[in-house]
Amino acid sequence: MSEHTQVYDYVVIGGGTAGSVIASRLTENPDVTVAVVEGGPSDVGRDDVLTLRRWMGLLGGELDYDYPTTEQPRGNSHIRHSRARVLGGCSSHNTLIAFKPLPSDWAEWEAAGAEGWGAALMEAYYARLLNNVVPVDEKDRNAIARDFVDAAQKALGVPRIEGFNRAPFTEGAGFFDLAYHPEDNKRSSASVAYLHPVMDERPNLALLLETWAYKLELDGTRATGVHVRRKDGEEILVRARREVVLCAGAVDSPRLLLHSGIGPRADLEALGIPVVHDLPGVGENLLDHPESVIVWETEGPIPENSAMDSDAGLFVRRDPGQPGPDLMFHFYQIPFTDNPERLGYERPPYGVSMTPNIPKPRSRGRLYLTSADPAVKPALDFRYFTDEDDYDARTLVDGIRIAREIARTEPLAGWLRREVAPGPHVTGDEELSEYARRVAHTVYHPAGTCRMGDAADELAVVDPELRVRGLDGLRIADASVFPTMTAVNPMIGVLMVGERAVDLIGGGA
Ligand SMILES: Cc1cc2nc3c(=O)[nH]c(=O)nc-3n(C[C@H](O)[C@H](O)[C@H](O)COP(=O)(O)OP(=O)(O)OC[C@H]3O[C@@H](n4cnc5c(N)ncnc54)[C@H](O)[C@@H]3O)c2cc1C
């Protein structure tokens, strides 16, 4: 089929978390035309997507790109990285836990060269968000999760936090804020909040759904559009009069750059991809929040009410010298045994789990291509637990010990019949580390693969205005631009990147 051309002012590649924000804001100006190239279908009318509590049913299904990791000698090689293939992106299949990044996160970004991204300025972008961010509703607060919060507070002496986004914190236990509508458990995802209200009313907004972007079009050093393939095989060159904005996420943004010849020269040459622009940082600095899991059998069934089965959590700061928390826990009202089962552990009929994770992991991974064929998934080598001081693994060992302290404390203790995994006999540092790493999972937070940095930083992919270094007409706005990992779950940070990108582009009404 021959390729034809469509022209818009802006082409947004990826109608996901950040992309939905940008497309919505840019088209507030009726004189500006925007095309969104989105690989997945619409989420409108899809209860399987829009009902928050059904999130687990989406993992690994037809709306999941489902990226494997490379072998992880120090970790778990079986982790599958879910990435949503649907309008709203990962905000359409995640758990919508909503944390404004902490002031210490923004300070770290600034120190890494993201000039102008300090906490005071970023506050305005949080205020702009259209998502319905509310604390877990009273009716969704399960009795065992309430007792987890009480026990954590008592066992560790940390404060109870009601509204994690009200003020910066370093420690505390409580129910999360979620981007949802408690009355019907519907998502307040990026697409629901930003696109649904306007998508049928704005002739200047074109949603090209089930359309895959496989190569950027460049005229010299200027990005002028993108080559896409529609579901029926039709190929289109979607041109941008003003800018191309890449919002395909931490996996697919670097993937598209690499297939377009933008990346580390030697890697591209080795695969026979013509080098358009040597940019060594593309795919480097692959970050994540790794987690482990402790599972208990409960004395019997747990009440059913919940927003999405992991409604409460805990932050701890073990090292008072740190500006923010250095250990985080999600509490699951279900026995989360996917990884332990592979090691021979059983799934109890009724149970709960705590998943300690590393807010500021030190291991750094890398994303790279293994083929010049754009259909082949890239390799994701997170290099889990490879940091020099073994900080990451030690953090999870501390996490298991702290989780046990909480489990021994009333009012939680009375619910629990026995520890299923790793089991009370596993107590030594070495054994705990081995267990923690082999059952390690991801909190699904890949980031950093096109990181922002200053002009002197050769491994930076975008400058503080989100422009790709050395090229014109091309910005990136999604989780890939994170210079470092936020201590908290990243989605709100991604939405704020989207809002800020609109200002930097100079668009919007
Ligand atoms: C299961 C799960 C649970 C999570 N829970 C939470 C949570 O509770 N709280 C939190 O803060 N964070 C959570 N996260 C992380 C958070 O959702 C992500 O960090 C964030 O949504 C990423 O946004 P993004 O804009 O970078 O990418 P995405 O939202 O993934 O958007 C990328 C979009 O681009 C499209 N796309 C990609 N490549 C192409 C291409 N070549 N052509 C066309 N379209 C393309 C995709 O279809 C997708 O819609 C979770 C993630 C997952 C997977």
The ligand as an SDF file (V2000), in Angstrom:
LIG
                    3D

 53 58  0  0  0  0  0  0  0  0999 V2000
    0.0790   -2.2830   36.3560 C   0  0  0  0  0  0  0  0  0  0  0  0
    0.5900   -0.9150   36.6630 C   0  0  0  0  0  0  0  0  0  0  0  0
    0.2600   -0.3100   37.8660 C   0  0  0  0  0  0  0  0  0  0  0  0
    0.7500    0.9690   38.1600 C   0  0  0  0  0  0  0  0  0  0  0  0
    0.2820    1.6000   39.2740 N   0  0  0  0  0  0  0  0  0  0  0  0
    0.6230    2.8900   39.4860 C   0  0  0  0  0  0  0  0  0  0  0  0
    0.0340    3.6180   40.5560 C   0  0  0  0  0  0  0  0  0  0  0  0
   -0.8480    3.1290   41.2560 O   0  0  0  0  0  0  0  0  0  0  0  0
    0.4510    4.8990   40.7640 N   0  0  0  0  0  0  0  0  0  0  0  0
    1.4240    5.4720   40.0010 C   0  0  0  0  0  0  0  0  0  0  0  0
    1.8120    6.5970   40.2990 O   0  0  0  0  0  0  0  0  0  0  0  0
    1.9680    4.8190   38.9600 N   0  0  0  0  0  0  0  0  0  0  0  0
    1.5580    3.5590   38.6690 C   0  0  0  0  0  0  0  0  0  0  0  0
    2.0650    2.9050   37.5850 N   0  0  0  0  0  0  0  0  0  0  0  0
    3.0260    3.6260   36.7230 C   0  0  0  0  0  0  0  0  0  0  0  0
    2.3450    4.6860   35.8660 C   0  0  0  0  0  0  0  0  0  0  0  0
    1.0950    4.2170   35.4070 O   0  0  0  0  0  0  0  0  0  0  0  0
    3.2700    5.0460   34.6950 C   0  0  0  0  0  0  0  0  0  0  0  0
    4.5160    5.4780   35.1910 O   0  0  0  0  0  0  0  0  0  0  0  0
    2.7060    6.1590   33.8170 C   0  0  0  0  0  0  0  0  0  0  0  0
    1.3420    5.9420   33.5460 O   0  0  0  0  0  0  0  0  0  0  0  0
    3.5190    6.2450   32.5220 C   0  0  0  0  0  0  0  0  0  0  0  0
    2.9830    7.2440   31.6970 O   0  0  0  0  0  0  0  0  0  0  0  0
    3.6320    7.5690   30.2770 P   0  0  0  0  0  0  0  0  0  0  0  0
    2.8930    8.7280   29.7230 O   0  0  0  0  0  0  0  0  0  0  0  0
    5.0930    7.6620   30.4320 O   0  0  0  0  0  0  0  0  0  0  0  0
    3.3870    6.2700   29.3980 O   0  0  0  0  0  0  0  0  0  0  0  0
    2.0260    5.5100   29.0570 P   0  0  0  0  0  0  0  0  0  0  0  0
    0.9230    5.9230   29.9390 O   0  0  0  0  0  0  0  0  0  0  0  0
    2.3670    4.0580   29.0020 O   0  0  0  0  0  0  0  0  0  0  0  0
    1.6590    6.0160   27.5960 O   0  0  0  0  0  0  0  0  0  0  0  0
    2.2870    5.5850   26.4370 C   0  0  0  0  0  0  0  0  0  0  0  0
    1.2460    5.4890   25.3340 C   0  0  0  0  0  0  0  0  0  0  0  0
    1.9040    5.4390   24.0950 O   0  0  0  0  0  0  0  0  0  0  0  0
    1.3190    4.4510   23.2800 C   0  0  0  0  0  0  0  0  0  0  0  0
    2.3920    3.9990   22.3810 N   0  0  0  0  0  0  0  0  0  0  0  0
    3.5820    3.4660   22.7460 C   0  0  0  0  0  0  0  0  0  0  0  0
    4.3500    3.2650   21.6520 N   0  0  0  0  0  0  0  0  0  0  0  0
    3.6340    3.6800   20.5920 C   0  0  0  0  0  0  0  0  0  0  0  0
    3.9060    3.7240   19.2190 C   0  0  0  0  0  0  0  0  0  0  0  0
    5.0760    3.3530   18.7080 N   0  0  0  0  0  0  0  0  0  0  0  0
    2.9310    4.1800   18.3940 N   0  0  0  0  0  0  0  0  0  0  0  0
    1.7280    4.6000   18.8930 C   0  0  0  0  0  0  0  0  0  0  0  0
    1.4390    4.5890   20.2210 N   0  0  0  0  0  0  0  0  0  0  0  0
    2.3840    4.1420   21.0530 C   0  0  0  0  0  0  0  0  0  0  0  0
    0.8150    3.4040   24.2330 C   0  0  0  0  0  0  0  0  0  0  0  0
   -0.2190    2.6460   23.6720 O   0  0  0  0  0  0  0  0  0  0  0  0
    0.3710    4.2470   25.4210 C   0  0  0  0  0  0  0  0  0  0  0  0
   -0.9740    4.6310   25.3260 O   0  0  0  0  0  0  0  0  0  0  0  0
    1.6120    1.6300   37.2560 C   0  0  0  0  0  0  0  0  0  0  0  0
    1.9140    1.0310   36.0400 C   0  0  0  0  0  0  0  0  0  0  0  0
    1.4070   -0.2260   35.7330 C   0  0  0  0  0  0  0  0  0  0  0  0
    1.7450   -0.8400   34.4150 C   0  0  0  0  0  0  0  0  0  0  0  0
  1  2  1  0
  2  3  1  0
  2 52  2  0
  3  4  2  0
  4  5  1  0
  4 50  1  0
  5  6  2  0
  6  7  1  0
  6 13  1  0
  7  8  2  0
  7  9  1  0
  9 10  1  0
 10 11  2  0
 10 12  1  0
 12 13  2  0
 13 14  1  0
 14 15  1  0
 14 50  1  0
 15 16  1  0
 16 17  1  0
 16 18  1  0
 18 19  1  0
 18 20  1  0
 20 21  1  0
 20 22  1  0
 22 23  1  0
 23 24  1  0
 24 25  2  0
 24 26  1  0
 24 27  1  0
 27 28  1  0
 28 29  2  0
 28 30  1  0
 28 31  1  0
 31 32  1  0
 32 33  1  0
 33 34  1  0
 33 48  1  0
 34 35  1  0
 35 36  1  0
 35 46  1  0
 36 37  1  0
 36 45  1  0
 37 38  2  0
 38 39  1  0
 39 40  1  0
 39 45  2  0
 40 41  1  0
 40 42  2  0
 42 43  1  0
 43 44  2  0
 44 45  1  0
 46 47  1  0
 46 48  1  0
 48 49  1  0
 50 51  2  0
 51 52  1  0
 52 53  1  0
M  END
$$$$
